[in-house]
Protein backbone atom coordinates (compact mmCIF):
# COMPACT_ATOMS: atom_id res chain seq x y z
CA UNK A 1 0.00 0.00 0.00
CA UNK A 2 1.10 3.55 -0.66
CA UNK A 3 2.34 5.77 2.12
CA UNK A 4 -0.16 8.35 3.40
CA UNK A 5 0.50 11.56 5.28
CA UNK A 6 -1.67 11.61 8.37
CA UNK A 7 -2.16 14.00 11.26
CA UNK A 8 -3.11 12.62 14.65
CA UNK A 9 -4.89 14.64 17.34
CA UNK A 10 -5.03 13.78 21.01
CA UNK A 11 -6.63 15.49 23.99
CA UNK A 12 -6.12 13.22 26.97
CA UNK A 13 -7.52 12.82 30.45
CA UNK A 14 -5.06 15.40 31.79
CA UNK A 15 -7.20 18.07 30.05
CA UNK A 16 -4.20 20.29 29.30
CA UNK A 17 -4.54 20.78 25.54
CA UNK A 18 -4.41 19.30 22.03
CA UNK A 19 -1.37 17.38 20.79
CA UNK A 20 -0.79 17.38 17.01
CA UNK A 21 1.56 15.02 15.15
CA UNK A 22 2.27 14.21 11.51
CA UNK A 23 3.51 10.81 10.36
CA UNK A 24 3.81 8.91 7.09
CA UNK A 25 2.53 5.34 7.06
CA UNK A 26 0.84 2.76 4.89
CA UNK A 27 -1.06 1.43 7.88
CA UNK A 28 1.48 -1.30 8.49
CA UNK A 29 4.95 0.21 8.44
CA UNK A 30 5.96 3.67 9.58
CA UNK A 31 8.36 5.84 7.62
CA UNK A 32 11.38 6.39 9.85
CA UNK A 33 14.94 7.59 9.61
CA UNK A 34 17.77 6.42 11.81
CA UNK A 35 20.51 8.61 13.18
CA UNK A 36 23.69 7.88 15.14
CA UNK A 37 23.73 4.63 17.16
CA UNK A 38 20.38 3.56 15.71
CA UNK A 39 18.62 6.54 17.34
CA UNK A 40 15.28 7.05 15.58
CA UNK A 41 14.80 10.50 14.12
CA UNK A 42 11.41 12.16 14.77
CA UNK A 43 8.56 10.65 12.74
CA UNK A 44 7.40 14.11 11.72
CA UNK A 45 6.65 17.60 13.06
CA UNK A 46 4.48 18.09 16.14
CA UNK A 47 2.44 20.90 17.62
CA UNK A 48 0.37 21.82 20.63
CA UNK A 49 -2.63 24.02 21.43
CA UNK A 50 -2.99 24.49 25.19
CA UNK A 51 -6.26 25.04 27.01
CA UNK A 52 -6.88 28.16 29.06
CA UNK A 53 -8.05 27.82 32.65
CA UNK A 54 -11.60 28.62 31.53
CA UNK A 55 -11.50 26.01 28.78
CA UNK A 56 -10.13 23.38 31.15
CA UNK A 57 -12.88 24.24 33.63
CA UNK A 58 -15.51 23.69 30.91
CA UNK A 59 -14.08 20.25 30.13
CA UNK A 60 -13.97 19.32 33.80
CA UNK A 61 -17.60 20.40 34.17
CA UNK A 62 -18.56 18.29 31.14
CA UNK A 63 -16.70 15.30 32.58
CA UNK A 64 -18.56 15.75 35.86
CA UNK A 65 -21.89 16.03 34.04
CA UNK A 66 -21.07 12.83 32.13
CA UNK A 67 -21.43 10.88 35.38
CA UNK A 68 -25.19 11.28 34.86
CA UNK A 69 -25.12 9.53 31.47
CA UNK A 70 -27.24 6.38 31.30
CA UNK A 71 -27.49 5.89 27.52
CA UNK A 72 -24.90 6.39 24.75
CA UNK A 73 -26.86 9.32 23.25
CA UNK A 74 -27.26 11.25 26.54
CA UNK A 75 -25.58 14.68 26.56
CA UNK A 76 -26.47 16.38 29.87
CA UNK A 77 -25.28 19.68 31.29
CA UNK A 78 -22.19 21.28 29.78
CA UNK A 79 -21.47 18.47 27.33
CA UNK A 80 -23.00 20.10 24.18
CA UNK A 81 -21.04 23.32 24.84
CA UNK A 82 -17.87 21.33 25.46
CA UNK A 83 -18.46 19.29 22.29
CA UNK A 84 -18.50 22.46 20.19
CA UNK A 85 -15.43 23.79 21.98
CA UNK A 86 -13.43 20.58 21.46
CA UNK A 87 -14.17 20.68 17.74
CA UNK A 88 -13.15 24.32 17.48
CA UNK A 89 -9.97 23.89 19.55
CA UNK A 90 -8.83 20.93 17.45
CA UNK A 91 -9.51 22.84 14.24
CA UNK A 92 -7.44 25.76 15.55
CA UNK A 93 -4.64 23.37 16.52
CA UNK A 94 -4.49 21.89 13.02
CA UNK A 95 -4.69 25.27 11.29
CA UNK A 96 -1.82 26.60 13.37
CA UNK A 97 0.19 23.42 12.81
CA UNK A 98 -0.22 23.59 9.03
CA UNK A 99 0.75 27.26 8.94
CA UNK A 100 3.83 26.74 11.12
CA UNK A 101 5.06 23.87 8.94
CA UNK A 102 4.33 25.37 5.52
CA UNK A 103 1.64 22.80 4.75
CA UNK A 104 -1.82 23.03 3.25
CA UNK A 105 -4.91 20.85 3.52
CA UNK A 106 -3.99 19.25 0.17
CA UNK A 107 -0.76 17.91 1.71
CA UNK A 108 -2.64 15.78 4.27
CA UNK A 109 -4.51 12.58 3.40
CA UNK A 110 -6.39 12.03 6.65
CA UNK A 111 -6.70 13.19 10.25
CA UNK A 112 -7.14 10.84 13.20
CA UNK A 113 -9.36 12.66 15.73
CA UNK A 114 -9.62 11.05 19.16
CA UNK A 115 -11.84 13.72 20.68
CA UNK A 116 -12.16 14.25 24.43
CA UNK A 117 -13.26 11.34 26.56
CA UNK A 118 -15.91 12.38 29.07
CA UNK A 119 -16.93 8.88 30.14
CA UNK A 120 -15.73 5.35 29.51
CA UNK A 121 -17.91 2.52 30.83
CA UNK A 122 -17.24 -0.47 28.57
CA UNK A 123 -19.19 -2.87 30.76
CA UNK A 124 -22.28 -0.75 30.03
CA UNK A 125 -21.32 -0.43 26.35
CA UNK A 126 -20.80 3.32 26.80
CA UNK A 127 -17.77 5.31 25.70
CA UNK A 128 -18.13 8.94 24.70
CA UNK A 129 -15.46 11.10 23.09
CA UNK A 130 -16.91 14.53 22.40
CA UNK A 131 -15.99 16.47 19.25
CA UNK A 132 -17.67 16.48 15.83
CA UNK A 133 -15.63 14.68 13.16
CA UNK A 134 -17.79 15.89 10.28
CA UNK A 135 -17.63 19.53 11.42
CA UNK A 136 -13.86 19.24 11.74
CA UNK A 137 -13.54 17.79 8.23
CA UNK A 138 -15.75 20.54 6.81
CA UNK A 139 -13.78 23.34 8.44
CA UNK A 140 -10.34 21.97 7.56
CA UNK A 141 -11.11 20.50 4.13
CA UNK A 142 -9.41 17.22 5.14
CA UNK A 143 -10.90 13.76 5.67
CA UNK A 144 -11.28 12.88 9.35
CA UNK A 145 -11.52 9.51 11.10
CA UNK A 146 -13.17 9.83 14.51
CA UNK A 147 -15.14 7.75 17.03
CA UNK A 148 -12.43 5.09 17.02
CA UNK A 149 -13.58 3.29 20.16
CA UNK A 150 -17.27 2.67 19.48
CA UNK A 151 -17.03 -0.24 17.02
CA UNK A 152 -14.86 -2.16 19.44
CA UNK A 153 -17.28 -1.55 22.32
CA UNK A 154 -20.22 -2.64 20.18
CA UNK A 155 -18.35 -5.83 19.24
CA UNK A 156 -17.82 -6.77 22.88
CA UNK A 157 -14.45 -5.12 23.52
CA UNK A 158 -13.28 -2.70 26.18
CA UNK A 159 -12.70 0.07 23.63
CA UNK A 160 -9.24 0.61 25.11
CA UNK A 161 -6.35 0.70 24.89
CA UNK A 162 -6.17 1.59 21.18
CA UNK A 163 -2.45 2.30 20.81
CA UNK A 164 -0.92 -1.24 21.10
CA UNK A 165 -0.90 -1.88 17.35
CA UNK A 166 1.08 1.36 16.94
CA UNK A 167 3.40 0.35 19.78
CA UNK A 168 4.14 -2.88 17.94
CA UNK A 169 4.83 -1.04 14.68
CA UNK A 170 7.18 1.36 16.49
CA UNK A 171 9.03 -1.53 18.13
CA UNK A 172 9.44 -3.22 14.74
CA UNK A 173 10.70 0.02 13.17
CA UNK A 174 13.24 0.34 15.99
CA UNK A 175 14.37 -3.27 15.65
CA UNK A 176 13.28 -4.22 19.19
CA UNK A 177 12.29 -7.79 19.96
CA UNK A 178 10.39 -9.22 22.89
CA UNK A 179 9.88 -9.71 25.67
CA UNK A 180 9.22 -5.98 25.73
CA UNK A 181 6.93 -3.72 27.72
CA UNK A 182 5.78 -0.37 26.31
CA UNK A 183 4.19 1.76 29.00
CA UNK A 184 2.21 4.90 28.22
CA UNK A 185 1.51 7.06 31.26
CA UNK A 186 -1.12 9.65 30.45
CA UNK A 187 -4.02 10.44 32.77
CA UNK A 188 -4.55 6.67 32.83
CA UNK A 189 -1.61 4.31 32.29
CA UNK A 190 -1.69 1.50 29.75
CA UNK A 191 0.79 -1.16 28.76
CA UNK A 192 1.56 -3.22 25.66
CA UNK A 193 3.44 -6.45 26.34
CA UNK A 194 5.12 -7.97 23.28
CA UNK A 195 6.52 -11.50 23.44
CA UNK A 196 9.37 -13.07 21.48
CA UNK A 197 7.04 -14.21 18.70
CA UNK A 198 5.56 -10.73 18.19
CA UNK A 199 2.32 -11.57 19.98
CA UNK A 200 0.92 -8.83 22.18
CA UNK A 201 -1.47 -8.27 25.02
CA UNK A 202 -2.48 -4.84 26.25
CA UNK A 203 -4.54 -3.29 29.00
CA UNK A 204 -4.90 -0.31 31.31
CA UNK A 205 -2.72 -0.78 34.38
CA UNK A 206 -4.44 1.80 36.57
CA UNK A 207 -4.12 5.52 37.23
CA UNK A 208 -1.37 7.41 35.48
CA UNK A 209 -0.91 11.15 36.00
CA UNK A 210 -4.55 12.05 36.64
CA UNK A 211 -4.63 11.59 40.41
CA UNK A 212 -1.26 13.30 40.88
CA UNK A 213 -2.29 16.23 38.66
CA UNK A 214 -5.62 16.65 40.46
CA UNK A 215 -3.87 16.55 43.83
CA UNK A 216 -1.40 19.25 42.81
CA UNK A 217 -4.20 21.37 41.33
CA UNK A 218 -6.19 21.21 44.54
CA UNK A 219 -3.28 21.70 46.94
CA UNK A 220 -1.01 24.15 45.11
CA UNK A 221 -2.98 25.24 42.04
CA UNK A 222 -0.37 23.62 39.80
CA UNK A 223 -1.20 21.49 36.78
CA UNK A 224 1.31 18.75 37.68
CA UNK A 225 4.10 17.69 40.02
CA UNK A 226 6.97 19.02 37.92
CA UNK A 227 9.58 16.28 37.63
CA UNK A 228 8.03 14.49 40.62
CA UNK A 229 9.85 16.87 42.97
CA UNK A 230 6.96 17.20 45.42
CA UNK A 231 6.52 13.44 45.66
CA UNK A 232 10.26 12.99 46.15
CA UNK A 233 10.07 15.12 49.31
CA UNK A 234 7.25 13.05 50.80
CA UNK A 235 6.69 9.58 52.20
CA UNK A 236 3.93 7.31 50.87
CA UNK A 237 1.20 6.14 53.22
CA UNK A 238 1.72 2.37 53.10
CA UNK A 239 -1.62 1.56 54.71
CA UNK A 240 -3.54 3.59 52.14
CA UNK A 241 -1.47 2.10 49.32
CA UNK A 242 -2.15 -1.46 50.45
CA UNK A 243 -5.86 -0.70 50.57
CA UNK A 244 -5.90 0.95 47.13
CA UNK A 245 -4.23 -2.07 45.57
CA UNK A 246 -7.01 -4.36 46.81
CA UNK A 247 -9.33 -2.82 44.22
CA UNK A 248 -10.76 -5.72 42.15
CA UNK A 249 -9.56 -4.08 38.91
CA UNK A 250 -5.97 -5.14 39.59
CA UNK A 251 -6.83 -8.82 39.97
CA UNK A 252 -8.95 -8.95 36.80
CA UNK A 253 -7.39 -10.74 33.89
CA UNK A 254 -6.74 -8.57 30.81
CA UNK A 255 -7.86 -7.20 28.47
CA UNK A 256 -9.33 -4.55 30.75
CA UNK A 257 -9.75 -0.80 30.80
CA UNK A 258 -10.94 1.76 33.30
CA UNK A 259 -12.54 5.15 33.58
CA UNK A 260 -10.43 7.92 35.11
CA UNK A 261 -13.14 8.42 37.76
CA UNK A 262 -12.72 4.96 39.29
CA UNK A 263 -10.09 6.30 41.70
CA UNK A 264 -10.05 9.59 43.58
CA UNK A 265 -7.15 11.73 44.73
CA UNK A 266 -9.32 12.74 47.69
CA UNK A 267 -8.53 9.41 49.35
CA UNK A 268 -5.22 11.00 50.34
CA UNK A 269 -6.99 14.06 51.74
CA UNK A 270 -5.61 13.88 55.30
CA UNK A 271 -1.98 13.75 54.16
CA UNK A 272 0.44 16.62 53.65
CA UNK A 273 0.92 17.85 50.10
CA UNK A 274 4.27 16.03 49.83
CA UNK A 275 3.05 12.76 51.38
CA UNK A 276 -0.10 12.78 49.28
CA UNK A 277 1.92 13.27 46.09
CA UNK A 278 4.30 10.51 47.18
CA UNK A 279 1.39 8.15 47.87
CA UNK A 280 -0.37 8.79 44.57
CA UNK A 281 2.90 8.49 42.61
CA UNK A 282 3.70 5.21 44.35
CA UNK A 283 0.16 4.02 43.57
CA UNK A 284 0.73 4.56 39.85
CA UNK A 285 4.10 2.76 39.96
CA UNK A 286 2.87 -0.22 41.96
CA UNK A 287 -0.19 -0.58 39.75
CA UNK A 288 2.18 -0.87 36.78
CA UNK A 289 4.22 -3.46 38.65
CA UNK A 290 1.06 -5.51 39.15
CA UNK A 291 0.74 -5.67 35.36
CA UNK A 292 3.69 -8.07 35.27
CA UNK A 293 1.44 -10.64 36.97
CA UNK A 294 -0.43 -10.91 33.65
CA UNK A 295 2.60 -11.01 31.33
CA UNK A 296 3.07 -14.24 29.32
CA UNK A 297 6.78 -13.42 29.29
CA UNK A 298 8.37 -11.07 31.84
CA UNK A 299 9.71 -8.05 29.93
CA UNK A 300 13.45 -7.58 30.09
CA UNK A 301 13.11 -4.07 28.69
CA UNK A 302 10.55 -1.32 29.22
CA UNK A 303 9.99 1.84 27.21
CA UNK A 304 8.12 4.55 29.10
CA UNK A 305 6.18 7.25 27.23
CA UNK A 306 3.54 9.85 27.98
CA UNK A 307 3.68 12.69 30.48
CA UNK A 308 4.72 10.29 33.23
CA UNK A 309 8.06 9.73 31.49
CA UNK A 310 9.01 13.26 32.58
CA UNK A 311 8.24 12.53 36.23
CA UNK A 312 11.65 11.59 37.63
CA UNK A 313 10.28 10.21 40.90
CA UNK A 314 7.80 8.01 39.06
CA UNK A 315 10.50 6.66 36.74
CA UNK A 316 12.71 5.99 39.77
CA UNK A 317 9.93 3.95 41.40
CA UNK A 318 9.32 2.03 38.18
CA UNK A 319 13.00 1.13 38.07
CA UNK A 320 12.76 -0.16 41.62
CA UNK A 321 9.57 -2.20 41.20
CA UNK A 322 10.06 -3.58 37.67
CA UNK A 323 13.74 -4.50 38.09
CA UNK A 324 14.39 -4.43 34.34
CA UNK A 325 16.04 -2.11 31.83
CA UNK A 326 13.90 1.02 31.62
CA UNK A 327 14.30 3.57 28.86
CA UNK A 328 12.19 6.65 28.24
CA UNK A 329 10.75 7.04 24.77
CA UNK A 330 12.66 10.26 24.18
CA UNK A 331 15.98 8.54 24.92
CA UNK A 332 15.57 6.28 21.87
CA UNK A 333 14.12 8.87 19.51
CA UNK A 334 10.45 8.18 20.18
CA UNK A 335 8.26 11.01 21.41
CA UNK A 336 7.01 10.72 24.99
CA UNK A 337 4.83 13.78 24.59
CA UNK A 338 3.33 13.06 21.16
CA UNK A 339 3.25 9.28 20.94
CA UNK A 340 -0.53 9.07 21.37
CA UNK A 341 -1.15 11.75 18.73
CA UNK A 342 1.12 9.81 16.38
CA UNK A 343 -0.81 6.67 17.23
CA UNK A 344 -4.12 8.22 16.20
CA UNK A 345 -2.64 9.25 12.87
CA UNK A 346 -1.57 5.62 12.38
CA UNK A 347 -4.98 4.29 13.49
CA UNK A 348 -6.76 6.62 11.06
CA UNK A 349 -4.78 5.24 8.12
CA UNK A 350 -5.47 1.68 9.24
CA UNK A 351 -9.16 2.53 9.46
CA UNK A 352 -9.17 3.97 5.94
CA UNK A 353 -7.37 0.84 4.70
CA UNK A 354 -9.82 -1.45 6.50
CA UNK A 355 -7.07 -2.89 8.72
CA UNK A 356 -7.88 -3.92 12.29
CA UNK A 357 -7.00 -1.57 15.12
CA UNK A 358 -8.14 -3.69 18.07
CA UNK A 359 -7.76 -7.38 18.77
CA UNK A 360 -9.00 -10.01 21.23
CA UNK A 361 -5.67 -9.78 23.08
CA UNK A 362 -5.75 -5.98 23.41
CA UNK A 363 -9.38 -5.07 24.14
CA UNK A 364 -11.15 -8.43 24.50
CA UNK A 365 -13.17 -7.84 21.32
CA UNK A 366 -14.57 -11.05 19.82
CA UNK A 367 -12.58 -10.68 16.60
CA UNK A 368 -10.22 -8.03 15.16
CA UNK A 369 -12.03 -4.75 14.47
CA UNK A 370 -11.02 -1.78 12.34
CA UNK A 371 -13.40 0.86 13.70
CA UNK A 372 -13.63 4.59 13.18
CA UNK A 373 -16.08 6.84 11.34
CA UNK A 374 -14.76 8.45 8.17
CA UNK A 375 -16.00 12.00 7.50
CA UNK A 376 -15.10 13.70 4.24
CA UNK A 377 -15.35 17.47 3.66
CA UNK A 378 -18.86 18.41 2.61
CA UNK A 379 -20.21 15.07 3.78
CA UNK A 380 -19.06 13.23 0.64
CA UNK A 381 -18.92 9.44 0.96
WOLINCOR-V896624 format. One line per field, one symbol per residue. ss: DSSP state (2 for helix, 1 for strand, 0 for the rest). psi: psi as a letter, one per 30 degrees, with the letter a starting at -180 (. if undefined). burial: + if it has 16 or more other ideal C-beta (glycine too) atoms within 10 Angstrom, else -. Layout:
# WOLINCOR-V896624
ss: ???
psi: ???
burial: ???
This chain:
# WOLINCOR-V896624
ss: 000111111110000011111111100001000102220100000111110022222222222222220000000000222222222222222222222200002220011111111111122201111100222222220001110002222200000000022222222222000001111110011111110000011111111002222222222200000222222200000222222200022220000000022200222200002222222222222222222222000000111110222202222222222200111122220000002222222222222220000102222000001000111022200
psi: llkkjkkkkkjaffhfakkkkklklgfdlkjlkkakhgkklkfllllkjlkleeeeeeeeeeeeefffkflfgkilbfeeeeeeeeeeeeeeeeeeeeefghlleffkelkjjeajkfkjiefghkkjjlkjeeeeeeefgkkkkahffeeeefgglfgllffeeeeeeeeeefgkllkkkjkjjbekklkkjkaffflklllkfakcfeeeeeeeeeeghlfljjggeeefflkkjeeeeeeeffkfeffkklklllkfgfkkfffgfflleeeeeeeeeeeeefeeeffffgkekkkfkkkkaleffgjeeeeeeeeeefhlkkkleefgfljeegeeeeefeeeeeeeefgkkfllefefglelkkdlkkkklkggk.
burial: ---++++++++++++++++++++++-+--+-+-------+-++++++++-+---++-+++-++-++--+-----+--++--++-+++++++-++--++----+----+++++++++++++++---+++++++++++++++-++++++++++++-+-+++++++++++++++-++-+-++++++++++++++++++----+++++++++++++++++--+---+++--+-+++-+-++--++--++---++---+++++++--+-+-++--+-+++++++++++++++++-++-+----+-+++++++++++-++++++--++-+-+-++---++++++++++++++++++++--+++++-+++++--+++++-++-+----
